Amino acid sequence: MTPSATPRPPAGPTATGPLTPTDHRAFAFLGQVNSSLRQCLCTLARHGVALRRDTPERARLLLDTVRPWPLYKGGQFLFDLMEWEDLMVDGEPPPVLPTERIVSAATFPVQWLAAATSEAPAATRAVPGQRTAAALDLPLRLLATTARTAFLGAAQDLTDLLGTPTPRTGAQDDTEPGPAPAQPTAPELPPLEAGFYLYEDIILGTLTVLGPLLSDHAASGPEGESSDPAPSA
């Protein structure tokens, strides 16, 4: 009689089910990404609702400007395809995301776009290595931008670290932490409005929150200069 083979233990299942601890950690991270995306989209939409209600003429002009752009149409397609509206309106509304965090997250992509779309100086004549230099131009500009941002951030961190500390009162013991600094209050924004205007509200909110960042990267010259007429002498 042939001895029976020892059965192999099932692969994957754990004491709590078929998902491994790595699966749970991966889903926890992806859930955090989902929550952050929802919070950002809802915050931008609420900024858009505020703009549409407070200054409807400006909101109309902004939308009329961006509607013909492929980026606007592509964003509308992805918004519908990914069903982001369901993500935004499902459940209790998330807290307002500080504008500083939105601007910080968008800074590097905007810098990359500015470097990728800026006009490189035209070569007056063919020189050896011209094609190689042109291929390296964008990465070098991105590297310079990243290095400059890192240097400015380090300088600001050192300034904060070496700044004058807040004076402590004599009644306070050195081992006891002082009162927590006051946190900036979130702006009073109108509630989210689901429906036809939701994508437009996100666009309006994006232009409102990121407007200063985008304008800082506008090209100089005839297209970047103000079109206001010069004052008469």
Long-range contacts (C-beta under 8 A, 24 or more apart in sequence): 34-87, 35-94, 37-87, 38-87, 38-88, 38-94, 39-94, 39-95, 39-97, 40-97, 40-102, 40-105, 41-84, 41-87, 41-88, 41-202, 42-88, 42-93, 42-94, 42-192, 43-94, 43-96, 43-97, 43-102, 43-189, 43-205, 44-102, 44-201, 44-202, 44-205, 44-206, 44-209, 45-88, 45-192, 45-193, 45-198, 45-201, 45-202, 45-205, 46-96, 46-189, 46-190, 46-191, 46-192, 46-201, 46-205, 47-189, 47-201, 47-204, 47-205, 47-208, 47-209, 48-197, 48-200, 48-201, 48-202, 48-203, 48-204, 48-205, 48-206, 48-208, 49-189, 49-190, 49-191, 49-192, 49-193, 49-197, 49-201, 49-205, 50-189, 50-190, 50-208, 51-204, 51-205, 51-208, 52-197, 52-200, 52-201, 52-204, 53-190, 59-204, 62-203, 62-204, 62-207, 63-200, 63-203, 63-204, 66-203, 66-207, 72-203, 75-199, 75-203, 76-199, 79-199, 79-202, 85-194, 85-198, 85-199, 88-192, 88-194, 88-198, 89-192, 89-194, 93-191, 93-192, 95-186, 96-186, 96-187, 96-189, 98-184, 98-186, 99-187, 99-209, 102-209, 102-210, 103-209, 103-210, 103-212, 103-213, 106-210, 106-213, 107-149, 107-213, 108-146, 110-210, 110-213, 110-214, 110-217, 111-142, 111-145, 111-146, 111-149, 111-217, 112-142, 113-217, 114-217, 115-141, 115-142, 115-145, 118-219, 119-219
